[in-house]
């Protein structure tokens, strides 16, 4: 399997995961992020995950 095929397979897997769980995961991550001031590592992790999800969504819209 070429590198291009592996990248496409990974992209498809990510797309499938976002379709399956994105509707639930994003609101939960937003709530956790909004209330995670008491735990900076958790706030950083949720912020990073939300940022990645936003970038993937923008990439899929192209």
N, C-alpha and C positions, 0 to 999 in steps of 0.2 A: 504494500500500500504506500503510495507516494505521500510526501508531506502535504501536498495540496488536498489529497483525498482525506487524510487524517484531519486536517483543519476543517474541511467541509463536514465531516462526520461529527466533530466536536461542536461545530456551529449548529448542526441539526439537533444534537442532543440538548444543547442549551435552549434552543427554540422550543423543543418539546417540553422541557422542564418549566419554562416560563409560561407556556400555555396551560400546563397542568396545574401548577401551583402559584403562578404569578398573581392570580386574582385574590388569593388568600394571603400570600407572603408579604406583598407590598404594604397593605394596610397594617399588618401586624408589625412589620419593621418600622413603619412610621410612628406607631404608638410607642413602641419600645424606645425608639430614638428620641421622641419628644419627652419621655419620662426618665431617661437614663442619665440625668445630670449627676446623680449620686454615684455613678460608676463610669468614670471616664473611658476605661478600655471598652466597655460595652457600647458606649456612645460612639466611639471611633469605629468599632466594628459594624454597627448598624448604619452609620453614615457611609462607610465604604461600600457596604452591600447595596444601599440605595443608589449610590453613585454609579456603581457597575450596572445595576438594573436599568437606570435611566439611559446610560450609554448604549446598552444592548437594544433598548426600545427605539432609540434614535437611529441606530444602525439598521434595524429591521424596517423602519419607515422609509428608508432610502430606496 
